[in-house]
Every structure is written in structure tokens, then in C-alpha cells.
Amino acid sequence: MQWYVVASPLTVLTSSQGILTTLSQTNGAYKYDYATVPFLAEVFKLLVSGILLRREFLRPPPPLMTKEWKTIRLYPIPSVIYLIHNNVQFATLTYVDTSTYQIMGNLKIVTTAVLFRLFLRRKLSNLQWMAIFLLAIGTTTSQVKGCGEASCDSLFSSPIAGYMLGVLSACLSALAGIYTEFLLKKNNDSLYWQNVQLYMFGAIFNLARLIMDDFRGGFEKGPWWQRLFNGYNLITWMVVLNLGSTGLLVSWLMKYADNIVKVYSTSMAMLLTMMLSIILFNFKPTLQLFLGIIVCIMSVHMYFAPPNMLVDLPGVKAVPEDVVEVSVDRKTDF
């Protein structure tokens, strides 16, 4: 299966997540406990991966499964990184406004590429580096509002701690993705066995968060299992299934493609979300949005197109396919 066959639905699902989450609100508020959504998504991914792993057992040869503790103990690490990242996100939002935070979030495009090069030893060409920077510029441009807007002034008026935390958040997000790719490509184990381990620890960490919320709130709303499905409706379940399906597709890309493909998919999903918001939520399009989309499309072409489509070497003429070269030995008679 080609990577773009997976990246395309991933883009659609990622762009749908924000829209479904917005539609799941009632009068601008959530009637359900939003912390239960990631937990149920992890359980969904764990169940699907378990079913697919069982199917692999029914067909010879049996799937490869490393069961050594020294390997299994590495799988909680991505969950720990994401847990730290989530706390850094909340801390960042205490210093900067939402618009500034969203713009700073584009730093993870560049930090992912840097860590991709440093830790995974994957070399990128100069054109690919330029494409990645263009992608960051394009996504940032699409999020910037008009120069007369108040958000433009607030972009450079936040405390230095907010910017430092924003950079740390981008680095942690990139590190979690890079480490997950390293983990999935570390051996030839079945992807579904690796997913079972990842999502099992993910479910445990999300359950721990729900229990901590119970103690922080003094069990005011009851224990977590009593409020697990409170306020859920069809759209809320679609949010859970969308989030879970997105995670499954991301794990496939990590195993068989790489983090850069994931970055492009999620970045294009953000632009697609903005375009759909114009139709669904009367979002007013800006010139910056259209310019950002054009820049991002150029970036996609620069990164994934074959080099011979990007560089036109002067003085080199291609030989037509129907022309056969014949070598002739010339002899000079004296």
C-alpha cells in the first residue's frame, strides 16, 4: 500500500476532528466530560489492534512478536512525553492567547524535521529543507489575520516565558512523534502487536488522568466510570471514532512511511479545516489564507516531486526514447 493512500484519509479525518468537536458542543459548552474522549479513543484503538492481531494469528506464518521486557518497557515512553506535552500546552496558554499559540504550534514542523535528521539519521536534501520551511511559513501565513486585527499586535507582546514554553511544546510534540517512529521501526514485529502495547499504555495513562481529576474535584461529579458516557450523543461518538481512526492511520504512517509525511498530512488537514469552516461556520476567508494554501501546495510539490521535475539543468538535452545510439569506430587511413 502506498503512503498517500493512507495519508489522504488521514488528512480528511484530521480536518474533521475539529469540526466534529465543535458540532458536539451545546450552546458553546460540552455536555460531556471531554477527558473521557481520549480514553475511549485509546480503548477503541486497542480493541481494533487486538482484533487485527488475532486475524494475523489465524493465517500462517504467525506474526513476529518481541516479548522481552527490555523492549516492552520502551512503549510507555511516548505516553509520558505526551503527558508532559499536554501540561506544557496548558502552561503556555497562561502566557499567550489562543491565536499566538496556534501560530507558534507551527514550529513543530521545523522541530520534527530537525529531530528527524538528528535522531533517526535521515538525510534531507536542500530542496526538502526549503520545502519544510515553506510549509511552516504557509501554515503560519494562513493563520495570521489582517494587519489591523488585535491578534497581530498580541503576537509579539507576550512574556518571554510564553515563547519559551511554546518552543518547548513544539519540541516535545516532535520528540513524541520521532520516538514513536523509532519504536515502530526498531524491529520487524507486527504493527498490530506494537499498537497493542502502545495503546495499552495510552489507555492506562488516560485512565490515570481521569482518576486524578476525580481527586482534584473531590468526586463532586462522581467517580469517572459514572460519568464516562454522560452527555454522549451521536456526534460525540463520531468524535471518539474519528480520533481513534486517526491514531491507527498515524501508526501505519510511522511504521511504513515517516514523520514528515505525517506532518504534511496534518498541515494540509488544518488548511482543509479552514476551508470547510467557510461553508459550515461562516468563517470569513482572508487573503492570508489563500496565500498560505498556495505556499503549502508549492511545498508539497518541492518535497515529494522527483528531482528531475524540480531542477532543469541547462545544456542537457534528453534523448528521445525511440532513438537508438549507435557507436561507430572511425579509422583514419594515412
N, C-alpha and C positions, 0 to 999 in steps of 0.2 A: 504494500500500500504506500502510495506517495505521500509525502508530508503535507502537501497542500490539500489533499483530500480530508485530512484531519484538521488542518489549520482553518479551513473555510467554515465548517460548522462551529469551531471554537470561537471564531470571530463573531458569528451570529449569536451564539449563546452568551458570550461575554457582554455584548452590547444589549442583550435582552435583560440581563440581570438587574441593571439599574432601573430600567423601565418597569419591570415586574415588581421590584421593591417599592417603587413609587406608587404603582397601582394598588399595592397591598395595604396602603395607608387608608385610614378612615378619618376624614376631616383633618388631614395633615398629621395624624398621630398613628402609632402602631397599637393595635388592639391585642397583639400577642407579644410574648417575650422574645425580642429579636435574638437574644443569646442562644435560644434553642434551635435557631435555624442552622448555624454551622455544625452543631452537634448532630442534628438529624441528617445533614448532608454527609457528614463523616460516616454515620451508620449506613446510609444508603450506598456510599462508595464501597464500604467494607462488605456489605451483602452482595453487591454486584460482582466484586472481585472474587469473593468466595465461590459464587456460583460458576463463574468463568474458569476458576482454578479447578473446580470439581469436574467440569467438562473436559479439561485437558487430561485429567486422570483416566477418563473413560476411553481415550484414544491413545494407542501406542505411538511413539515411545512416551514414557511418563515425563512430566515436566521436571526441569532441573530446579532443585530447591536446596539452598545452603541453610543448614540449621545450626551452625556453630554460633555460640553465644558472642564471640568476638565480632561477628558480622551483624547479628540481630541487634546488639547494643548500639549500633550506629543509627538505627532508624528513628529513635525518639528525638535526635538532634534537630531535624527540620522543624518539628513541632515546638521545641524550645526556642528556636530562633524566631519563629512566627509569633510566639507568645511575647517575647521581648519586643518584637517589632510593633505589635498591637499596642503595648504600653507606651512605646516611644511615640506612636501616632497620636495618642491622646495627649501626651505631654506637649507635643509640637503644636497642637490646636489650642493650647492655652496661651501661646505666644503669638500665633499668626492667625489671620482669618481664613475662611474656607477657600476663597479664590487663590490666595497666596499658597496655601498648602497644596492645592491641586496642581498649580504650576510647578512648584518645587518637586512634586511627585515625578515629573518627567526626568529628573536626574537619574532615576533608576535605569533608564535606557542606557545612559553612558556608563554608570557603575556596573551594570550587568556585563557590558562589553569588556570593561577593564578586568573584572574578576574572571570572566570567560577566558581572557588571554593569560592572566597570571596563574590561576589555579588549575585550569583544565589544559593549559598549554596549547590552546587552539589559536593558530595564527590567522590574522585577518589582513587582507590586502589594504593598500592605501585607499582604494576606491570604497571598500566596505566600511572603513573607518569614517570616511567622509559621509557615506550613506547613513550611518548610525547617528552622527552629529546632525545631519539634515532631518532625520526622523525626530530627534529631540527638539529641534528648532520648529519643525512643522507642528508637532503636537502642542508645544508651548504657544505658538502663534495663534492656533485655533482657539485657545482658552483665554487669550487676552481680550478684554473688552475695549470699547472705544477709548481714545485718549482723554476724553472728557469725563470718564467714569471715575467714581471714587475708588474703585478697586485698583486702578492703575497707581494712584498715589500710595495706597496701603502696601503695595508690593515691595517698596523699599523703605518702609517706615517701621518695620517690626524689630523687636530686640534681637541682638546678635545671637542670643541663646536659641531663638526660634529657628534661625537659619542653620545653626549647628545641629540642632535636633532633626531638622529636615534632611540634611545631608546624611546623618546617621540612619534615619529611617530608610532612605534610598539605598544605602549600603547594606543594611540588614535585609531588605527585600531582595536585593540582588544576590546576597550571600545564601539566603534560603533556597533560591532557585538554582544557583550554581551547585550547592551541596547536594540537592536532590538529584540533579542530573548526574553528578559524580557517583552517587549511591546507586542509581538505577543502571548505570553503565559499568559499574565496578566488576560485575561478573555476568555470566550468561544465564542467570536464573530467570525463571518465568516472570514476566511482567506482573502477572496476577498474584503470584506469591509475594513479590516485592510490594505490590499495592496493599495486600492484606496486612503486611507488617506496618507500612506507613499509616494506613487509615485506622488500624487498631490503636496505635499510639495517639493518633489525631483525635479519635473518639474519647480516649481516656483523658487527654488534656482539656478537651472541651467540656467533658463531664466535670472535671475538677473546677473549671471556671464557674459552672452552674452551682456547684456546692459552695464555692467561695461567695458567690452572690447571695446565697441563702443566709450565710452567716453575717455578711455585711448588712443585709437588710433586716436582720433579726427575725427571719422567717415570717415577715409581715404578710407576704403573698402566698405562704405555704411552701412546702418543700418542692424541689424542682420537678419531680415526677407528676405532681398535681397540676402544675401549670404548663406542662410540656406541650399540650395541644390546645390550650386555652386561646380563643380568638382566631384559630386557624380556619381558613376558608380555601376555596379552590385556588385562588391566586397565590396564597401563602404556600400551598403545597407545590405550586409551579415554581416558586422561588427556591424551595428546597431541592426539587428535582433538577432545576437549571444549574444551581450551584454544584450539586453532586456530579452531574454530567460534565460540567466544565472541568472539574478536577480530574475526572477519568481521562478526558481528552488531553489535558496538560501532561499527565503522567506518560501517555503514549508519545507525545512530542519529546519529552525529556529522554525517553528510552531510545527512540529511533530517529529523532532529529536533534535539536539543541535549543538552548535558552534564547538564542537570537530570533529563531523562528517564533517562539512564544511571545517575545517582546513585540515583534511586528504584528502578530495576530491581535494581541491585546490593545496595541496602539491604534490599529485600524478599527477595532471594535469601539474605542472611545469616540472616534470620528463618526462612525455609523450611528452611535447612540445620539450624538448631537443632531445628525440629520433626521433621525426618527422623531426626536423631540420637537422638531419644527412642525411635524404633522400631528403628533399626539398631544403635545402640551403647549402649542402656540409659542414655541421658542423662537425668538427673533434672530434670524441668521445675520451674521456680521461679515464684513469684508475679510476680517482676520480669519474667520472660519474657512472661507473658500480658499484663501491663500495658503492656510495650513494644510488643507486637503491636497492641494496641488504639490506642495513641497513633500508631503508624505508619499504621494504616488511616485514622485521622482526618486525618493529614497528607496522605495521598494524595487524599482527598476534598476537602480545602481547596485543594490546589494545582491540581487538574485539573478540578474541577467548574465549571460556568458560574457567573458571579457571581450571577445571579438565583436560583440554588439555595442560595446561602450567606447572602444578605442579604435579609431580609424587611422591606421598607420599610413602616412604619406609615402607615395612612391612604391607601394606594394600592390600589385595587381593580382587579383585572384585568377587562377587558371580555370577556365570552364571545364565542367565535368566531362563533356563529350570530346575534349581534346586530349589526344594521347601523345605524350612526349616520346620522341624517338631520338636516341643518341646516335650520332654519326661520327665515325672516326675519319678525320681528314688526314690524308697523306700528301706530303709535298714532294713532288719529283724535281730533282735538280738535273 
